[in-house]
Amino acid sequence: MTGLLFDIPAPAAPDIPGLQYLPDFITEDEEKALVEDIDQRPWLNDLKRRVQHYGYKYDYKARTVTDDSYLGPLPGWLMPITQKLSFKPDQTIVNEYFPGQGISAHVDCVPCFGDTIASLSLGSGAVMQFTNGQEKHDLYLEPRSLIILSGPARYEWTHAIPTRKSDVVDGLKIERGRRISLTFRTVI
Ligand SMILES: O=C(O)CCC(=O)C(=O)O
């Protein structure tokens, strides 16, 4: 298992039913190739952070995906990732976060997407916060790691990336850099 810094073991995923954390899901070469592919494609600027949508365009305001929003099959350069997933996603959103940017607490649209969602981290790591009522857990998502949310983790817990420039993990302050995440979903 890859250490964060100084060979410290990767943090264990919090005990949330349906949450899986897979460090080193891809290699550094695969990560570099993905970032290059992503950076050759146009970014959308309609949110506070830049995004790219593949498969279907998600309507953030209406919180819907419709047949009209179909963009085409997922591009071939995503295949090395999608082939390794245990489900067949047909929608991917690429999010770009600079230090200080995040995403507010949410459950991914229930009527839009199926019961399994996966998110791959590239570039920088960042803490993801999971909340269910009074219960809260932090998980530091290392670069090249994948999280899978299904069951309670997908439906009963919100997830968020807090808007800050650094994270404290096991007492160590880790500055954030540019982080790109790819979230894979199946449109219902
Ligand atoms: O950046 C991430 O890992 C999470 C992205 C996310 O939650 C979303 O796009 O809904």
The ligand as an SDF file (V2000), in Angstrom:
LIG
                    3D

 10  9  0  0  0  0  0  0  0  0999 V2000
  -14.1550   15.0270   -6.6430 O   0  0  0  0  0  0  0  0  0  0  0  0
  -14.6540   13.9900   -6.2240 C   0  0  0  0  0  0  0  0  0  0  0  0
  -13.9780   12.9990   -5.9340 O   0  0  0  0  0  0  0  0  0  0  0  0
  -16.1350   13.8850   -6.0460 C   0  0  0  0  0  0  0  0  0  0  0  0
  -16.9420   14.4550   -7.1620 C   0  0  0  0  0  0  0  0  0  0  0  0
  -18.4090   14.3920   -6.8780 C   0  0  0  0  0  0  0  0  0  0  0  0
  -18.8250   14.1420   -5.7690 O   0  0  0  0  0  0  0  0  0  0  0  0
  -19.3700   14.6660   -7.9260 C   0  0  0  0  0  0  0  0  0  0  0  0
  -18.9970   14.9780   -9.0800 O   0  0  0  0  0  0  0  0  0  0  0  0
  -20.5740   14.5770   -7.6330 O   0  0  0  0  0  0  0  0  0  0  0  0
  1  2  2  0
  2  3  1  0
  2  4  1  0
  4  5  1  0
  5  6  1  0
  6  7  2  0
  6  8  1  0
  8  9  2  0
  8 10  1  0
M  END
$$$$
